Amino acid sequence: MQGDGKNRLTVEIFGQQYRLSGRASVNHIRMVAGFVNDKMKEIANGNQRLDTARIAVLTAVNIADEYFRLRQEYEELLKILQEEAKEK
């Protein structure tokens, strides 16, 4: 860790080395990088003819879709909890 409070590490994503930094823990950064790597490999395995840039964009779209679905579920759960709290 540097004096700025950021963790820095090198990770491999889809065969390329990236130097990442952030305030999250090293384990968290590794987990995120591993998730992206796994998603890219999954998409590449299903689409052998795509170049790396297209695989990256499709990966981003898939991750964004997953994020928005989870956010919607979270908001629905919050509504249910708020309604239950009002009933008490």
Gaussian input, Z-matrix of N, CA and C with variables (Angstrom, degrees):
# hf/3-21g

backbone

0 1
 N
 C     1     B1
 C     2     B2     1     A1
 N     3     B3     2     A2     1     D1
 C     4     B4     3     A3     2     D2
 C     5     B5     4     A4     3     D3
 N     6     B6     5     A5     4     D4
 C     7     B7     6     A6     5     D5
 C     8     B8     7     A7     6     D6
 N     9     B9     8     A8     7     D7
 C    10    B10     9     A9     8     D8
 C    11    B11    10    A10     9     D9
 N    12    B12    11    A11    10    D10
 C    13    B13    12    A12    11    D11
 C    14    B14    13    A13    12    D12
 N    15    B15    14    A14    13    D13
 C    16    B16    15    A15    14    D14
 C    17    B17    16    A16    15    D15
 N    18    B18    17    A17    16    D16
 C    19    B19    18    A18    17    D17
 C    20    B20    19    A19    18    D18
 N    21    B21    20    A20    19    D19
 C    22    B22    21    A21    20    D20
 C    23    B23    22    A22    21    D21
 N    24    B24    23    A23    22    D22
 C    25    B25    24    A24    23    D23
 C    26    B26    25    A25    24    D24
 N    27    B27    26    A26    25    D25
 C    28    B28    27    A27    26    D26
 C    29    B29    28    A28    27    D27
 N    30    B30    29    A29    28    D28
 C    31    B31    30    A30    29    D29
 C    32    B32    31    A31    30    D30
 N    33    B33    32    A32    31    D31
 C    34    B34    33    A33    32    D32
 C    35    B35    34    A34    33    D33
 N    36    B36    35    A35    34    D34
 C    37    B37    36    A36    35    D35
 C    38    B38    37    A37    36    D36
 N    39    B39    38    A38    37    D37
 C    40    B40    39    A39    38    D38
 C    41    B41    40    A40    39    D39
 N    42    B42    41    A41    40    D40
 C    43    B43    42    A42    41    D41
 C    44    B44    43    A43    42    D42
 N    45    B45    44    A44    43    D43
 C    46    B46    45    A45    44    D44
 C    47    B47    46    A46    45    D45
 N    48    B48    47    A47    46    D46
 C    49    B49    48    A48    47    D47
 C    50    B50    49    A49    48    D48
 N    51    B51    50    A50    49    D49
 C    52    B52    51    A51    50    D50
 C    53    B53    52    A52    51    D51
 N    54    B54    53    A53    52    D52
 C    55    B55    54    A54    53    D53
 C    56    B56    55    A55    54    D54
 N    57    B57    56    A56    55    D55
 C    58    B58    57    A57    56    D56
 C    59    B59    58    A58    57    D57
 N    60    B60    59    A59    58    D58
 C    61    B61    60    A60    59    D59
 C    62    B62    61    A61    60    D60
 N    63    B63    62    A62    61    D61
 C    64    B64    63    A63    62    D62
 C    65    B65    64    A64    63    D63
 N    66    B66    65    A65    64    D64
 C    67    B67    66    A66    65    D65
 C    68    B68    67    A67    66    D66
 N    69    B69    68    A68    67    D67
 C    70    B70    69    A69    68    D68
 C    71    B71    70    A70    69    D69
 N    72    B72    71    A71    70    D70
 C    73    B73    72    A72    71    D71
 C    74    B74    73    A73    72    D72
 N    75    B75    74    A74    73    D73
 C    76    B76    75    A75    74    D74
 C    77    B77    76    A76    75    D75
 N    78    B78    77    A77    76    D76
 C    79    B79    78    A78    77    D77
 C    80    B80    79    A79    78    D78
 N    81    B81    80    A80    79    D79
 C    82    B82    81    A81    80    D80
 C    83    B83    82    A82    81    D81
 N    84    B84    83    A83    82    D82
 C    85    B85    84    A84    83    D83
 C    86    B86    85    A85    84    D84
 N    87    B87    86    A86    85    D85
 C    88    B88    87    A87    86    D86
 C    89    B89    88    A88    87    D87
 N    90    B90    89    A89    88    D88
 C    91    B91    90    A90    89    D89
 C    92    B92    91    A91    90    D90
 N    93    B93    92    A92    91    D91
 C    94    B94    93    A93    92    D92
 C    95    B95    94    A94    93    D93
 N    96    B96    95    A95    94    D94
 C    97    B97    96    A96    95    D95
 C    98    B98    97    A97    96    D96
 N    99    B99    98    A98    97    D97
 C   100   B100    99    A99    98    D98
 C   101   B101   100   A100    99    D99
 N   102   B102   101   A101   100   D100
 C   103   B103   102   A102   101   D101
 C   104   B104   103   A103   102   D102
 N   105   B105   104   A104   103   D103
 C   106   B106   105   A105   104   D104
 C   107   B107   106   A106   105   D105
 N   108   B108   107   A107   106   D106
 C   109   B109   108   A108   107   D107
 C   110   B110   109   A109   108   D108
 N   111   B111   110   A110   109   D109
 C   112   B112   111   A111   110   D110
 C   113   B113   112   A112   111   D111
 N   114   B114   113   A113   112   D112
 C   115   B115   114   A114   113   D113
 C   116   B116   115   A115   114   D114
 N   117   B117   116   A116   115   D115
 C   118   B118   117   A117   116   D116
 C   119   B119   118   A118   117   D117
 N   120   B120   119   A119   118   D118
 C   121   B121   120   A120   119   D119
 C   122   B122   121   A121   120   D120
 N   123   B123   122   A122   121   D121
 C   124   B124   123   A123   122   D122
 C   125   B125   124   A124   123   D123
 N   126   B126   125   A125   124   D124
 C   127   B127   126   A126   125   D125
 C   128   B128   127   A127   126   D126
 N   129   B129   128   A128   127   D127
 C   130   B130   129   A129   128   D128
 C   131   B131   130   A130   129   D129
 N   132   B132   131   A131   130   D130
 C   133   B133   132   A132   131   D131
 C   134   B134   133   A133   132   D132
 N   135   B135   134   A134   133   D133
 C   136   B136   135   A135   134   D134
 C   137   B137   136   A136   135   D135
 N   138   B138   137   A137   136   D136
 C   139   B139   138   A138   137   D137
 C   140   B140   139   A139   138   D138
 N   141   B141   140   A140   139   D139
 C   142   B142   141   A141   140   D140
 C   143   B143   142   A142   141   D141
 N   144   B144   143   A143   142   D142
 C   145   B145   144   A144   143   D143
 C   146   B146   145   A145   144   D144
 N   147   B147   146   A146   145   D145
 C   148   B148   147   A147   146   D146
 C   149   B149   148   A148   147   D147
 N   150   B150   149   A149   148   D148
 C   151   B151   150   A150   149   D149
 C   152   B152   151   A151   150   D150
 N   153   B153   152   A152   151   D151
 C   154   B154   153   A153   152   D152
 C   155   B155   154   A154   153   D153
 N   156   B156   155   A155   154   D154
 C   157   B157   156   A156   155   D155
 C   158   B158   157   A157   156   D156
 N   159   B159   158   A158   157   D157
 C   160   B160   159   A159   158   D158
 C   161   B161   160   A160   159   D159
 N   162   B162   161   A161   160   D160
 C   163   B163   162   A162   161   D161
 C   164   B164   163   A163   162   D162
 N   165   B165   164   A164   163   D163
 C   166   B166   165   A165   164   D164
 C   167   B167   166   A166   165   D165
 N   168   B168   167   A167   166   D166
 C   169   B169   168   A168   167   D167
 C   170   B170   169   A169   168   D168
 N   171   B171   170   A170   169   D169
 C   172   B172   171   A171   170   D170
 C   173   B173   172   A172   171   D171
 N   174   B174   173   A173   172   D172
 C   175   B175   174   A174   173   D173
 C   176   B176   175   A175   174   D174
 N   177   B177   176   A176   175   D175
 C   178   B178   177   A177   176   D176
 C   179   B179   178   A178   177   D177
 N   180   B180   179   A179   178   D178
 C   181   B181   180   A180   179   D179
 C   182   B182   181   A181   180   D180
 N   183   B183   182   A182   181   D181
 C   184   B184   183   A183   182   D182
 C   185   B185   184   A184   183   D183
 N   186   B186   185   A185   184   D184
 C   187   B187   186   A186   185   D185
 C   188   B188   187   A187   186   D186
 N   189   B189   188   A188   187   D187
 C   190   B190   189   A189   188   D188
 C   191   B191   190   A190   189   D189
 N   192   B192   191   A191   190   D190
 C   193   B193   192   A192   191   D191
 C   194   B194   193   A193   192   D192
 N   195   B195   194   A194   193   D193
 C   196   B196   195   A195   194   D194
 C   197   B197   196   A196   195   D195
 N   198   B198   197   A197   196   D196
 C   199   B199   198   A198   197   D197
 C   200   B200   199   A199   198   D198
 N   201   B201   200   A200   199   D199
 C   202   B202   201   A201   200   D200
 C   203   B203   202   A202   201   D201
 N   204   B204   203   A203   202   D202
 C   205   B205   204   A204   203   D203
 C   206   B206   205   A205   204   D204
 N   207   B207   206   A206   205   D205
 C   208   B208   207   A207   206   D206
 C   209   B209   208   A208   207   D207
 N   210   B210   209   A209   208   D208
 C   211   B211   210   A210   209   D209
 C   212   B212   211   A211   210   D210
 N   213   B213   212   A212   211   D211
 C   214   B214   213   A213   212   D212
 C   215   B215   214   A214   213   D213
 N   216   B216   215   A215   214   D214
 C   217   B217   216   A216   215   D215
 C   218   B218   217   A217   216   D216
 N   219   B219   218   A218   217   D217
 C   220   B220   219   A219   218   D218
 C   221   B221   220   A220   219   D219
 N   222   B222   221   A221   220   D220
 C   223   B223   222   A222   221   D221
 C   224   B224   223   A223   222   D222
 N   225   B225   224   A224   223   D223
 C   226   B226   225   A225   224   D224
 C   227   B227   226   A226   225   D225
 N   228   B228   227   A227   226   D226
 C   229   B229   228   A228   227   D227
 C   230   B230   229   A229   228   D228
 N   231   B231   230   A230   229   D229
 C   232   B232   231   A231   230   D230
 C   233   B233   232   A232   231   D231
 N   234   B234   233   A233   232   D232
 C   235   B235   234   A234   233   D233
 C   236   B236   235   A235   234   D234
 N   237   B237   236   A236   235   D235
 C   238   B238   237   A237   236   D236
 C   239   B239   238   A238   237   D237
 N   240   B240   239   A239   238   D238
 C   241   B241   240   A240   239   D239
 C   242   B242   241   A241   240   D240
 N   243   B243   242   A242   241   D241
 C   244   B244   243   A243   242   D242
 C   245   B245   244   A244   243   D243
 N   246   B246   245   A245   244   D244
 C   247   B247   246   A246   245   D245
 C   248   B248   247   A247   246   D246
 N   249   B249   248   A248   247   D247
 C   250   B250   249   A249   248   D248
 C   251   B251   250   A250   249   D249
 N   252   B252   251   A251   250   D250
 C   253   B253   252   A252   251   D251
 C   254   B254   253   A253   252   D252
 N   255   B255   254   A254   253   D253
 C   256   B256   255   A255   254   D254
 C   257   B257   256   A256   255   D255
 N   258   B258   257   A257   256   D256
 C   259   B259   258   A258   257   D257
 C   260   B260   259   A259   258   D258
 N   261   B261   260   A260   259   D259
 C   262   B262   261   A261   260   D260
 C   263   B263   262   A262   261   D261

   B1=1.4393
   B2=1.5192
   B3=1.3101
   B4=1.4537
   B5=1.5256
   B6=1.3303
   B7=1.4480
   B8=1.5161
   B9=1.3320
   B10=1.4627
   B11=1.5274
   B12=1.3130
   B13=1.4614
   B14=1.5164
   B15=1.3049
   B16=1.4623
   B17=1.5162
   B18=1.3142
   B19=1.4602
   B20=1.5127
   B21=1.3250
   B22=1.4616
   B23=1.5228
   B24=1.3263
   B25=1.4493
   B26=1.5175
   B27=1.3084
   B28=1.4520
   B29=1.5152
   B30=1.3295
   B31=1.4609
   B32=1.5165
   B33=1.3042
   B34=1.4585
   B35=1.5138
   B36=1.3329
   B37=1.4560
   B38=1.5185
   B39=1.3076
   B40=1.4646
   B41=1.5283
   B42=1.3346
   B43=1.4553
   B44=1.5215
   B45=1.3109
   B46=1.4602
   B47=1.5251
   B48=1.3089
   B49=1.4599
   B50=1.5360
   B51=1.3339
   B52=1.4595
   B53=1.5159
   B54=1.3090
   B55=1.4609
   B56=1.5228
   B57=1.3297
   B58=1.4614
   B59=1.5183
   B60=1.3094
   B61=1.4613
   B62=1.5197
   B63=1.3083
   B64=1.4535
   B65=1.5094
   B66=1.2973
   B67=1.4639
   B68=1.5365
   B69=1.3137
   B70=1.4614
   B71=1.5249
   B72=1.3182
   B73=1.4577
   B74=1.5298
   B75=1.3192
   B76=1.4626
   B77=1.5239
   B78=1.3170
   B79=1.4614
   B80=1.5263
   B81=1.3283
   B82=1.4623
   B83=1.5295
   B84=1.3132
   B85=1.4677
   B86=1.5252
   B87=1.3266
   B88=1.4744
   B89=1.5273
   B90=1.3216
   B91=1.4590
   B92=1.5314
   B93=1.3263
   B94=1.4628
   B95=1.5250
   B96=1.3281
   B97=1.4624
   B98=1.5288
   B99=1.3256
   B100=1.4576
   B101=1.5158
   B102=1.3219
   B103=1.4626
   B104=1.5293
   B105=1.3411
   B106=1.4670
   B107=1.5344
   B108=1.3233
   B109=1.4583
   B110=1.5265
   B111=1.3181
   B112=1.4688
   B113=1.5259
   B114=1.3283
   B115=1.4640
   B116=1.5257
   B117=1.3259
   B118=1.4636
   B119=1.5205
   B120=1.3203
   B121=1.4625
   B122=1.5260
   B123=1.3177
   B124=1.4645
   B125=1.5333
   B126=1.3212
   B127=1.4659
   B128=1.5262
   B129=1.3225
   B130=1.4670
   B131=1.5250
   B132=1.3260
   B133=1.4654
   B134=1.5231
   B135=1.3259
   B136=1.4621
   B137=1.5191
   B138=1.3265
   B139=1.4648
   B140=1.5237
   B141=1.3072
   B142=1.4611
   B143=1.5323
   B144=1.3124
   B145=1.4687
   B146=1.5219
   B147=1.3098
   B148=1.4644
   B149=1.5171
   B150=1.3259
   B151=1.4589
   B152=1.5339
   B153=1.3135
   B154=1.4673
   B155=1.5248
   B156=1.3321
   B157=1.4657
   B158=1.5262
   B159=1.3048
   B160=1.4740
   B161=1.5255
   B162=1.3098
   B163=1.4700
   B164=1.5293
   B165=1.3246
   B166=1.4698
   B167=1.5178
   B168=1.3382
   B169=1.4674
   B170=1.5246
   B171=1.3198
   B172=1.4638
   B173=1.5278
   B174=1.3128
   B175=1.4620
   B176=1.5171
   B177=1.3325
   B178=1.4658
   B179=1.5191
   B180=1.3245
   B181=1.4682
   B182=1.5328
   B183=1.3211
   B184=1.4651
   B185=1.5221
   B186=1.3229
   B187=1.4639
   B188=1.5240
   B189=1.3394
   B190=1.4678
   B191=1.5233
   B192=1.3261
   B193=1.4646
   B194=1.5185
   B195=1.3045
   B196=1.4614
   B197=1.5327
   B198=1.3284
   B199=1.4668
   B200=1.5372
   B201=1.3424
   B202=1.4563
   B203=1.5193
   B204=1.3235
   B205=1.4726
   B206=1.5322
   B207=1.3244
   B208=1.4616
   B209=1.5238
   B210=1.3360
   B211=1.4676
   B212=1.5210
   B213=1.3436
   B214=1.4609
   B215=1.5299
   B216=1.3275
   B217=1.4661
   B218=1.5252
   B219=1.3206
   B220=1.4616
   B221=1.5250
   B222=1.3346
   B223=1.4628
   B224=1.5225
   B225=1.3269
   B226=1.4657
   B227=1.5270
   B228=1.3264
   B229=1.4696
   B230=1.5261
   B231=1.3269
   B232=1.4722
   B233=1.5232
   B234=1.3303
   B235=1.4643
   B236=1.5235
   B237=1.3213
   B238=1.4742
   B239=1.5208
   B240=1.3270
   B241=1.4664
   B242=1.5212
   B243=1.3241
   B244=1.4613
   B245=1.5315
   B246=1.3300
   B247=1.4569
   B248=1.5146
   B249=1.3242
   B250=1.4570
   B251=1.5154
   B252=1.3097
   B253=1.4734
   B254=1.5260
   B255=1.3331
   B256=1.4652
   B257=1.5197
   B258=1.3412
   B259=1.4551
   B260=1.5184
   B261=1.3145
   B262=1.4793
   B263=1.4835
   A1=108.36
   A2=115.80
   A3=121.96
   A4=109.74
   A5=116.74
   A6=122.25
   A7=113.95
   A8=118.19
   A9=120.94
   A10=112.38
   A11=117.99
   A12=121.65
   A13=114.26
   A14=117.78
   A15=120.62
   A16=110.77
   A17=114.55
   A18=120.89
   A19=107.91
   A20=116.47
   A21=121.87
   A22=108.69
   A23=114.92
   A24=118.39
   A25=109.68
   A26=115.41
   A27=122.06
   A28=108.16
   A29=115.28
   A30=121.49
   A31=108.51
   A32=116.22
   A33=121.05
   A34=108.74
   A35=115.25
   A36=121.66
   A37=107.57
   A38=115.42
   A39=123.45
   A40=111.55
   A41=114.61
   A42=121.32
   A43=115.66
   A44=117.65
   A45=121.81
   A46=110.04
   A47=115.98
   A48=121.48
   A49=109.42
   A50=116.07
   A51=122.04
   A52=109.02
   A53=116.26
   A54=122.32
   A55=106.46
   A56=116.37
   A57=121.97
   A58=110.10
   A59=115.44
   A60=119.64
   A61=108.26
   A62=115.30
   A63=120.61
   A64=110.75
   A65=114.87
   A66=121.32
   A67=111.89
   A68=116.72
   A69=120.74
   A70=109.36
   A71=115.40
   A72=119.68
   A73=110.20
   A74=115.11
   A75=120.91
   A76=109.84
   A77=117.51
   A78=120.78
   A79=111.26
   A80=116.89
   A81=120.67
   A82=110.46
   A83=116.80
   A84=120.82
   A85=109.85
   A86=117.21
   A87=120.95
   A88=110.87
   A89=116.63
   A90=121.39
   A91=110.52
   A92=117.40
   A93=121.65
   A94=110.22
   A95=117.07
   A96=120.94
   A97=110.71
   A98=117.16
   A99=121.51
   A100=112.07
   A101=116.57
   A102=121.57
   A103=110.11
   A104=116.28
   A105=120.95
   A106=109.82
   A107=117.01
   A108=121.26
   A109=111.18
   A110=116.70
   A111=120.77
   A112=111.45
   A113=117.06
   A114=120.96
   A115=110.78
   A116=116.40
   A117=119.18
   A118=110.88
   A119=117.29
   A120=120.72
   A121=111.05
   A122=116.72
   A123=121.66
   A124=110.45
   A125=116.49
   A126=120.47
   A127=110.33
   A128=117.46
   A129=121.14
   A130=111.03
   A131=116.73
   A132=120.15
   A133=111.83
   A134=116.95
   A135=120.75
   A136=113.54
   A137=117.28
   A138=122.00
   A139=109.39
   A140=116.70
   A141=122.54
   A142=114.15
   A143=118.29
   A144=120.79
   A145=114.08
   A146=118.55
   A147=120.91
   A148=111.53
   A149=115.83
   A150=119.42
   A151=109.70
   A152=115.87
   A153=121.19
   A154=112.45
   A155=117.29
   A156=119.87
   A157=111.18
   A158=117.09
   A159=119.91
   A160=111.22
   A161=116.28
   A162=119.64
   A163=109.37
   A164=116.88
   A165=120.90
   A166=111.18
   A167=117.54
   A168=120.27
   A169=110.47
   A170=117.65
   A171=120.03
   A172=111.23
   A173=116.89
   A174=120.89
   A175=110.09
   A176=116.71
   A177=120.86
   A178=111.10
   A179=117.51
   A180=121.28
   A181=110.06
   A182=117.42
   A183=120.82
   A184=111.73
   A185=116.89
   A186=120.63
   A187=110.33
   A188=117.75
   A189=120.82
   A190=110.52
   A191=116.93
   A192=120.50
   A193=110.77
   A194=116.31
   A195=120.94
   A196=111.01
   A197=115.71
   A198=120.76
   A199=111.18
   A200=117.56
   A201=120.54
   A202=111.94
   A203=117.13
   A204=119.97
   A205=111.02
   A206=116.28
   A207=120.08
   A208=111.37
   A209=117.18
   A210=120.66
   A211=110.58
   A212=117.03
   A213=120.73
   A214=110.55
   A215=116.90
   A216=120.64
   A217=110.69
   A218=116.90
   A219=122.48
   A220=110.38
   A221=116.80
   A222=120.67
   A223=111.21
   A224=117.33
   A225=121.24
   A226=110.61
   A227=116.61
   A228=120.03
   A229=111.09
   A230=116.85
   A231=119.97
   A232=110.98
   A233=117.18
   A234=121.37
   A235=110.69
   A236=115.66
   A237=120.44
   A238=109.69
   A239=117.46
   A240=120.72
   A241=111.63
   A242=117.17
   A243=120.46
   A244=110.43
   A245=116.73
   A246=120.22
   A247=111.23
   A248=117.32
   A249=120.99
   A250=111.59
   A251=116.85
   A252=121.67
   A253=110.55
   A254=117.89
   A255=121.57
   A256=111.47
   A257=116.16
   A258=121.31
   A259=112.96
   A260=117.17
   A261=120.36
   A262=111.72
   D1=139.01
   D2=-179.58
   D3=-92.26
   D4=175.69
   D5=179.89
   D6=-65.58
   D7=-15.76
   D8=-179.55
   D9=-86.49
   D10=2.17
   D11=177.91
   D12=82.15
   D13=7.94
   D14=-179.26
   D15=-100.54
   D16=142.94
   D17=171.68
   D18=-90.33
   D19=140.08
   D20=178.85
   D21=-127.93
   D22=136.11
   D23=175.85
   D24=-156.60
   D25=159.20
   D26=177.33
   D27=-100.84
   D28=131.68
   D29=179.53
   D30=-126.86
   D31=160.32
   D32=174.96
   D33=-110.44
   D34=125.81
   D35=176.65
   D36=-127.86
   D37=117.70
   D38=177.84
   D39=52.60
   D40=44.22
   D41=174.80
   D42=82.47
   D43=2.55
   D44=179.84
   D45=-116.31
   D46=144.55
   D47=177.82
   D48=-88.70
   D49=134.67
   D50=177.12
   D51=-130.92
   D52=136.89
   D53=175.31
   D54=-95.54
   D55=113.02
   D56=-178.45
   D57=-108.87
   D58=149.12
   D59=174.69
   D60=-142.90
   D61=149.77
   D62=178.96
   D63=179.88
   D64=170.48
   D65=-179.13
   D66=-82.72
   D67=-12.29
   D68=177.37
   D69=-68.50
   D70=162.63
   D71=178.92
   D72=-66.16
   D73=157.80
   D74=177.32
   D75=-58.59
   D76=-41.39
   D77=179.39
   D78=-61.70
   D79=-40.19
   D80=179.12
   D81=-65.24
   D82=-45.05
   D83=179.64
   D84=-61.08
   D85=-43.13
   D86=177.72
   D87=-62.30
   D88=-41.31
   D89=-179.58
   D90=-63.31
   D91=-44.17
   D92=178.87
   D93=-63.23
   D94=-47.12
   D95=179.19
   D96=-60.90
   D97=-41.05
   D98=178.01
   D99=-64.12
   D100=-37.68
   D101=178.38
   D102=-63.33
   D103=-47.44
   D104=179.08
   D105=-62.42
   D106=-44.42
   D107=178.66
   D108=-58.75
   D109=-46.38
   D110=179.89
   D111=-62.33
   D112=-42.41
   D113=179.68
   D114=-64.30
   D115=-42.00
   D116=179.10
   D117=-63.46
   D118=-42.80
   D119=178.34
   D120=-63.17
   D121=-40.27
   D122=178.95
   D123=-60.78
   D124=-46.82
   D125=-179.94
   D126=-67.76
   D127=-40.97
   D128=179.90
   D129=-62.86
   D130=-39.27
   D131=-179.87
   D132=-65.55
   D133=-30.05
   D134=179.47
   D135=-87.93
   D136=-11.07
   D137=-176.17
   D138=-140.70
   D139=76.23
   D140=-172.86
   D141=-59.67
   D142=-24.48
   D143=-173.65
   D144=-91.13
   D145=-4.21
   D146=-177.06
   D147=-78.94
   D148=142.18
   D149=174.24
   D150=-81.65
   D151=171.24
   D152=-174.62
   D153=-60.54
   D154=-39.47
   D155=-179.58
   D156=-62.70
   D157=-42.89
   D158=179.24
   D159=-68.86
   D160=-36.85
   D161=176.24
   D162=-62.36
   D163=-42.30
   D164=179.55
   D165=-63.21
   D166=-43.21
   D167=179.87
   D168=-65.87
   D169=-44.79
   D170=178.22
   D171=-62.79
   D172=-35.98
   D173=176.14
   D174=-63.26
   D175=-45.58
   D176=178.47
   D177=-60.84
   D178=-42.50
   D179=179.26
   D180=-64.00
   D181=-43.29
   D182=179.01
   D183=-63.35
   D184=-43.57
   D185=179.68
   D186=-67.00
   D187=-39.81
   D188=177.91
   D189=-63.94
   D190=-41.37
   D191=177.31
   D192=-60.36
   D193=-46.18
   D194=178.63
   D195=-60.57
   D196=-42.92
   D197=179.04
   D198=-60.70
   D199=-48.50
   D200=-178.02
   D201=-65.25
   D202=-37.10
   D203=176.57
   D204=-64.48
   D205=-44.26
   D206=179.22
   D207=-66.24
   D208=-38.34
   D209=178.22
   D210=-63.81
   D211=-40.59
   D212=177.97
   D213=-63.74
   D214=-44.07
   D215=177.48
   D216=-60.73
   D217=-42.17
   D218=179.23
   D219=-60.84
   D220=-46.16
   D221=-179.95
   D222=-64.33
   D223=-37.79
   D224=177.17
   D225=-65.34
   D226=-40.96
   D227=177.59
   D228=-65.36
   D229=-39.37
   D230=176.92
   D231=-60.80
   D232=-42.57
   D233=178.20
   D234=-59.23
   D235=-45.70
   D236=-179.97
   D237=-60.71
   D238=-45.29
   D239=179.67
   D240=-63.90
   D241=-39.09
   D242=179.38
   D243=-66.82
   D244=-40.02
   D245=178.25
   D246=-66.13
   D247=-40.16
   D248=177.24
   D249=-65.24
   D250=-37.55
   D251=178.72
   D252=-65.99
   D253=-36.23
   D254=178.55
   D255=-67.62
   D256=-33.13
   D257=-178.42
   D258=-71.76
   D259=-20.07
   D260=-177.44
   D261=-82.79

